[in-house]
């Protein structure tokens, strides 16, 4: 799965309002997304940096191990706009593909 699909899936899961953070953690975990932990960390950091999500925290503990806190994770207005734009683009791409298929000799 490419990074854009993973970003979309994470944002959509957060938007769907999963209130139980443990369940939310299972839904957007690296295992459920079938990606490596390093790739997952990079995507979460990117979502934070791009201000598509808030309330998530990546930090090193006292043993210098990387931890992610998603207890208060939420989608931002910018994240909602991203979902809407990509949803519209996906529908447009599907329609364009169907039109091309119909026109093909």
N, CA, C and O of each residue as an XYZ file, in Angstrom:
420
protein
N       0.858     -1.173      0.000
C       0.000      0.000      0.000
C       0.905      1.238      0.000
O       1.861      1.315      0.772
N       0.596      2.199     -0.868
C       1.455      3.379     -0.921
C       1.123      4.356      0.205
O       0.075      4.257      0.843
N       2.025      5.289      0.434
C       1.888      6.213      1.560
C       0.617      7.049      1.506
O       0.016      7.307      2.549
N       0.192      7.480      0.323
C      -1.016      8.296      0.221
C      -2.254      7.512      0.638
O      -3.151      8.064      1.274
N      -2.309      6.241      0.291
C      -3.439      5.407      0.710
C      -3.426      5.214      2.220
O      -4.476      5.207      2.861
N      -2.234      5.058      2.783
C      -2.112      4.885      4.229
C      -2.542      6.160      4.945
O      -3.274      6.103      5.932
N      -2.089      7.306      4.451
C      -2.490      8.593      5.025
C      -4.003      8.724      4.987
O      -4.625      9.101      5.981
N      -4.591      8.414      3.847
C      -6.042      8.522      3.693
C      -6.752      7.597      4.682
O      -7.724      7.996      5.324
N      -6.269      6.377      4.799
C      -6.896      5.399      5.688
C      -6.802      5.850      7.146
O      -7.769      5.710      7.896
N      -5.662      6.384      7.553
C      -5.499      6.875      8.928
C      -6.445      8.042      9.183
O      -7.162      8.058     10.183
N      -6.446      9.014      8.280
C      -7.307     10.182      8.459
C      -8.782      9.786      8.466
O      -9.559     10.297      9.273
N      -9.161      8.892      7.585
C     -10.562      8.457      7.517
C     -10.966      7.750      8.803
O     -12.076      7.946      9.296
N     -10.080      6.935      9.345
C     -10.366      6.237     10.593
C     -10.536      7.225     11.743
O     -11.415      7.056     12.588
N      -9.708      8.237     11.771
C      -9.819      9.253     12.829
C     -11.102     10.055     12.631
O     -11.807     10.345     13.598
N     -11.407     10.414     11.392
C     -12.615     11.190     11.102
C     -13.871     10.424     11.510
O     -14.841     11.023     11.974
N     -13.856      9.117     11.338
C     -15.027      8.304     11.659
C     -15.374      8.345     13.144
O     -16.372      7.768     13.576
N     -14.532      9.039     13.925
C     -14.868      9.314     15.316
C     -14.699      8.154     16.266
O     -15.464      8.016     17.220
N     -13.725      7.333     16.024
C     -13.479      6.243     16.954
C     -13.073      6.847     18.296
O     -12.021      7.477     18.405
N     -13.908      6.656     19.317
C     -13.665      7.320     20.592
C     -12.747      6.534     21.515
O     -12.027      7.132     22.315
N     -12.753      5.236     21.428
C     -11.912      4.408     22.277
C     -10.496      4.391     21.703
O     -10.251      3.796     20.654
N      -9.567      5.051     22.400
C      -8.229      5.195     21.820
C      -7.522      3.851     21.648
O      -6.700      3.705     20.744
N      -7.822      2.879     22.485
C      -7.183      1.563     22.310
C      -7.658      0.915     21.018
O      -6.863      0.335     20.279
N      -8.952      1.012     20.747
C      -9.491      0.478     19.498
C      -8.941      1.274     18.320
O      -8.556      0.710     17.295
N      -8.913      2.591     18.484
C      -8.372      3.453     17.423
C      -6.920      3.074     17.142
O      -6.494      3.030     15.988
N      -6.176      2.806     18.192
C      -4.781      2.398     18.035
C      -4.637      1.106     17.266
O      -3.681      0.928     16.510
N      -5.592      0.194     17.457
C      -5.556     -1.063     16.713
C      -5.894     -0.820     15.249
O      -5.304     -1.448     14.370
N      -6.830      0.075     14.973
C      -7.269      0.339     13.601
C      -6.174      1.016     12.790
O      -5.988      0.703     11.614
N      -5.449      1.942     13.412
C      -4.421      2.676     12.663
C      -3.006      2.202     12.997
O      -2.035      2.907     12.720
N      -2.887      1.030     13.582
C      -1.569      0.501     13.940
C      -0.809      0.055     12.696
O      -1.418     -0.199     11.656
N       0.507     -0.041     12.793
C       1.291     -0.526     11.645
C       0.850     -1.929     11.207
O       0.838     -2.235     10.015
N       0.491     -2.771     12.169
C       0.072     -4.138     11.842
C      -1.219     -4.141     11.023
O      -1.326     -4.847     10.020
N      -2.199     -3.343     11.461
C      -3.473     -3.350     10.732
C      -3.333     -2.698      9.356
O      -4.068     -3.037      8.429
N      -2.399     -1.771      9.225
C      -2.154     -1.127      7.932
C      -1.174     -1.923      7.074
O      -0.921     -1.586      5.917
N      -0.631     -2.985      7.665
C       0.317     -3.877      6.988
C       1.545     -3.147      6.462
O       1.954     -3.310      5.313
N       2.117     -2.335      7.348
C       3.357     -1.618      7.033
C       4.318     -1.773      8.207
O       3.926     -2.191      9.296
N       5.572     -1.431      7.972
C       6.565     -1.496      9.023
C       6.419     -0.340     10.003
O       5.854      0.703      9.677
N       6.933     -0.543     11.196
C       6.818      0.481     12.232
C       7.543      1.771     11.849
O       7.058      2.861     12.149
N       8.691      1.660     11.193
C       9.436      2.856     10.782
C       8.640      3.677      9.776
O       8.579      4.901      9.891
N       8.033      3.024      8.798
C       7.211      3.724      7.814
C       6.013      4.373      8.502
O       5.650      5.504      8.181
N       5.401      3.663      9.447
C       4.255      4.181     10.190
C       4.643      5.430     10.981
O       3.916      6.423     10.984
N       5.788      5.370     11.648
C       6.268      6.529     12.419
C       6.494      7.734     11.504
O       6.140      8.861     11.851
N       7.080      7.488     10.346
C       7.315      8.582      9.394
C       6.002      9.197      8.923
O       5.905     10.416      8.779
N       4.994      8.367      8.682
C       3.703      8.876      8.231
C       3.016      9.661      9.338
O       2.475     10.738      9.085
N       3.027      9.139     10.564
C       2.424      9.870     11.691
C       3.135     11.205     11.872
O       2.481     12.227     12.084
N       4.467     11.211     11.792
C       5.218     12.464     11.930
C       4.853     13.437     10.817
O       4.719     14.637     11.058
N       4.694     12.929      9.608
C       4.312     13.770      8.482
C       2.918     14.366      8.714
O       2.696     15.548      8.449
N       1.988     13.556      9.205
C       0.633     14.047      9.486
C       0.659     15.152     10.548
O      -0.090     16.125     10.458
N       1.522     14.995     11.546
C       1.680     16.024     12.578
C       2.296     17.277     11.968
O       1.793     18.382     12.167
N       3.390     17.100     11.222
C       4.101     18.237     10.623
C       3.215     19.025      9.665
O       3.289     20.253      9.613
N       2.379     18.320      8.910
C       1.497     18.973      7.933
C       0.205     19.482      8.566
O      -0.664     20.029      7.886
N       0.096     19.291      9.882
C      -1.059     19.743     10.660
C      -2.380     19.128     10.174
O      -3.425     19.777     10.196
N      -2.310     17.863      9.734
C      -3.510     17.138      9.339
C      -4.145     16.454     10.538
O      -5.337     16.149     10.532
N      -3.331     16.212     11.577
C      -3.826     15.668     12.842
C      -3.259     16.489     13.988
O      -2.255     17.189     13.852
N      -3.949     16.376     15.135
C      -3.441     16.998     16.360
C      -3.629     16.005     17.499
O      -4.386     15.041     17.381
N      -2.944     16.247     18.582
C      -3.107     15.400     19.757
C      -2.245     14.155     19.770
O      -2.227     13.436     20.770
N      -1.541     13.882     18.705
C      -0.613     12.744     18.681
C       0.771     13.260     19.061
O       1.132     14.402     18.775
N       1.520     12.398     19.702
C       2.845     12.793     20.157
C       3.830     11.665     19.923
O       3.567     10.516     20.277
N       4.965     11.996     19.325
C       6.058     11.034     19.159
C       7.191     11.514     20.054
O       7.608     12.670     19.979
N       7.685     10.615     20.900
C       8.726     11.029     21.842
C       9.613      9.838     22.196
O       9.236      8.682     22.005
N      10.790     10.147     22.712
C      11.713      9.127     23.196
C      11.539      9.002     24.701
O      11.473     10.006     25.411
N      11.463      7.751     25.191
C      11.340      7.551     26.628
C      12.722      7.564     27.271
O      13.714      7.852     26.602
N      12.795      7.255     28.557
C      14.067      7.307     29.284
C      15.082      6.294     28.767
O      16.286      6.462     28.964
N      14.600      5.247     28.107
C      15.505      4.252     27.518
C      15.838      4.588     26.071
O      16.447      3.786     25.362
N      15.432      5.787     25.636
C      15.639      6.292     24.284
C      14.909      5.462     23.226
O      15.325      5.395     22.070
N      13.812      4.833     23.649
C      12.963      4.109     22.704
C      11.872      5.054     22.226
O      11.374      5.881     22.990
N      11.505      4.924     20.959
C      10.487      5.801     20.377
C       9.103      5.318     20.794
O       8.785      4.134     20.686
N       8.294      6.248     21.269
C       6.917      5.970     21.664
C       5.980      6.919     20.934
O       6.355      8.036     20.579
N       4.755      6.455     20.716
C       3.731      7.277     20.089
C       2.515      7.276     21.006
O       2.016      6.222     21.401
N       2.053      8.467     21.333
C       0.860      8.627     22.158
C      -0.261      9.143     21.265
O      -0.185     10.256     20.744
N      -1.314      8.323     21.088
C      -2.436      8.738     20.241
C      -3.732      8.864     21.044
O      -4.819      8.899     20.467
N      -3.619      8.934     22.377
C      -4.825      9.013     23.208
C      -5.726     10.165     22.798
O      -6.950     10.031     22.811
N      -5.143     11.280     22.441
C      -5.920     12.480     22.119
C      -5.883     12.831     20.636
O      -6.106     13.983     20.262
N      -5.602     11.848     19.798
C      -5.480     12.116     18.365
C      -6.821     12.581     17.791
O      -7.878     12.051     18.132
N      -6.749     13.567     16.927
C      -7.946     14.090     16.269
C      -7.546     14.628     14.905
O      -6.396     15.005     14.680
N      -8.506     14.657     14.012
C      -8.263     15.213     12.684
C      -8.508     16.719     12.746
O      -9.412     17.180     13.443
N      -7.710     17.468     12.023
C      -7.865     18.918     11.982
C      -8.731     19.311     10.788
O      -9.069     18.473      9.952
N      -9.081     20.579     10.719
C      -9.841     21.084      9.576
C      -9.054     20.857      8.292
O      -9.619     20.493      7.261
N      -7.759     21.072      8.365
C      -6.893     20.842      7.204
C      -6.934     19.361      6.794
O      -6.933     19.047      5.603
N      -6.969     18.464      7.769
C      -7.077     17.036      7.491
C      -8.400     16.683      6.845
O      -8.453     15.851      5.939
N      -9.484     17.320      7.316
C     -10.800     17.097      6.714
C     -10.830     17.569      5.268
O     -11.419     16.919      4.404
N     -10.188     18.709      5.012
C     -10.119     19.221      3.644
C      -9.335     18.260      2.759
O      -9.706     18.029      1.608
N      -8.257     17.703      3.290
C      -7.456     16.727      2.553
C      -8.315     15.526      2.160
O      -8.271     15.067      1.019
N      -9.101     15.020      3.124
C      -9.971     13.878      2.835
C     -10.981     14.216      1.745
O     -11.205     13.426      0.828
N     -11.586     15.392      1.852
C     -12.596     15.792      0.873
C     -11.984     15.914     -0.516
O     -12.547     15.406     -1.486
N     -10.848     16.577     -0.622
C     -10.195     16.768     -1.919
C      -9.801     15.436     -2.533
O      -9.975     15.228     -3.734
N      -9.272     14.535     -1.720
C      -8.850     13.243     -2.252
C     -10.033     12.361     -2.599
O      -9.948     11.551     -3.522
N     -11.120     12.500     -1.887
C     -12.332     11.758     -2.217
C     -12.881     12.221     -3.556
O     -13.286     11.400     -4.378
N     -12.898     13.522     -3.780
C     -13.360     14.089     -5.047
C     -12.445     13.649     -6.181
O     -12.919     13.286     -7.258
N     -11.140     13.679     -5.946
C     -10.186     13.273     -6.974
C     -10.338     11.789     -7.310
O     -10.227     11.407     -8.475
N     -10.591     10.953     -6.304
C     -10.768      9.521     -6.543
C     -12.006      9.286     -7.401
O     -11.982      8.469     -8.322
N     -13.083     10.000     -7.100
C     -14.300      9.858     -7.900
C     -14.063     10.344     -9.329
O     -14.524      9.718    -10.283
N     -13.346     11.454     -9.476
C     -13.033     11.977    -10.799
C     -12.191     10.976    -11.588
O     -12.452     10.726    -12.764
N     -11.179     10.406    -10.933
C     -10.311      9.433    -11.598
C     -11.113      8.209    -12.040
O     -10.906      7.693    -13.138
N     -12.026      7.744    -11.187
C     -12.848      6.581    -11.540
C     -13.750      6.910    -12.726
O     -13.891      6.105    -13.647
N     -14.359      8.096    -12.700
C     -15.227      8.517    -13.798
C     -14.421      8.639    -15.084
O     -14.861      8.183    -16.139
N     -13.238      9.255    -15.000
C     -12.404      9.423    -16.188
C     -11.992      8.070    -16.748
O     -11.971      7.886    -17.966
N     -11.667      7.126    -15.884
C     -11.294      5.786    -16.321
C     -12.463      5.094    -17.011
O     -12.294      4.439    -18.039
N     -13.664      5.250    -16.427
C     -14.860      4.656    -17.050
C     -15.145      5.269    -18.403
O     -15.539      4.554    -19.325
N     -14.959      6.567    -18.552
C     -15.181      7.244    -19.829
C     -14.179      6.753    -20.864
O     -14.542      6.477    -22.008
N     -12.931      6.645    -20.462
C     -11.893      6.165    -21.370
C     -12.203      4.745    -21.818
O     -12.028      4.416    -22.991
N     -12.663      3.898    -20.899
C     -13.002      2.527    -21.228
C     -14.159      2.477    -22.229
O     -14.142      1.665    -23.153
N     -15.157      3.335    -22.052
C     -16.295      3.364    -22.965
C     -15.916      3.864    -24.355
O     -16.474      3.407    -25.353
N     -14.980      4.792    -24.424
C     -14.596      5.395    -25.695
C     -13.619      4.521    -26.463
O     -13.533      4.624    -27.687
N     -12.886      3.669    -25.777
C     -11.895      2.821    -26.428
C     -12.522      1.993    -27.544
O     -13.570      1.379    -27.346
N     -11.877      1.970    -28.738
C     -12.402      1.180    -29.854
C     -12.206     -0.315    -29.641
O     -12.595     -1.116    -30.492
